[in-house]
């Protein structure tokens, strides 16, 4: 009799089945069968993300998500730093322009004073 495992993770493409009538010695590749059995037994229900927890695939996906989050955080930090640098540049430019306008007004007043 064959027992179908319906709680297998969603990422499996084929239906996994184990035969109870066949002896364990009939399995030709013991390593593969042990890995598949351990994978099925260790699989837990999907988390909030829809991925199985505790499997190699989930760990790889979590590591990739973490790496992607680090990259996004670095890009966001660089963007904030560039915005802060632009604000500082604009502030200094406005201060320079104000000083330039004041010096021109002072020069005009000096010219008017010389004319009087």
Secondary structure in CASP SS format (residue, H / E / C, confidence):
PFRMAT SS
TARGET T0000
AUTHOR 0000-0000-0000
METHOD secondary structure of the structure
MODEL  1
X C 1.00
X E 1.00
X E 1.00
X E 1.00
X C 1.00
X C 1.00
X C 1.00
X C 1.00
X C 1.00
X C 1.00
X C 1.00
X C 1.00
X C 1.00
X C 1.00
X C 1.00
X C 1.00
X E 1.00
X E 1.00
X E 1.00
X C 1.00
X C 1.00
X C 1.00
X C 1.00
X H 1.00
X H 1.00
X H 1.00
X C 1.00
X C 1.00
X C 1.00
X H 1.00
X H 1.00
X H 1.00
X H 1.00
X H 1.00
X H 1.00
X H 1.00
X H 1.00
X H 1.00
X H 1.00
X H 1.00
X H 1.00
X H 1.00
X C 1.00
X C 1.00
X C 1.00
X C 1.00
X C 1.00
X C 1.00
X C 1.00
X C 1.00
X C 1.00
X C 1.00
X C 1.00
X C 1.00
X C 1.00
X H 1.00
X H 1.00
X H 1.00
X H 1.00
X H 1.00
X H 1.00
X H 1.00
X H 1.00
X H 1.00
X H 1.00
X H 1.00
X H 1.00
X H 1.00
X H 1.00
X H 1.00
X H 1.00
X H 1.00
X H 1.00
X H 1.00
X H 1.00
X H 1.00
X H 1.00
X H 1.00
X H 1.00
X H 1.00
X H 1.00
X H 1.00
X H 1.00
X H 1.00
X H 1.00
X H 1.00
X H 1.00
X H 1.00
X H 1.00
X H 1.00
X H 1.00
X H 1.00
X H 1.00
X H 1.00
X H 1.00
X H 1.00
X H 1.00
X H 1.00
X H 1.00
X H 1.00
X H 1.00
X H 1.00
X H 1.00
X H 1.00
X H 1.00
X H 1.00
X H 1.00
X H 1.00
X H 1.00
X H 1.00
X H 1.00
X H 1.00
X H 1.00
X H 1.00
X H 1.00
X C 1.00
END
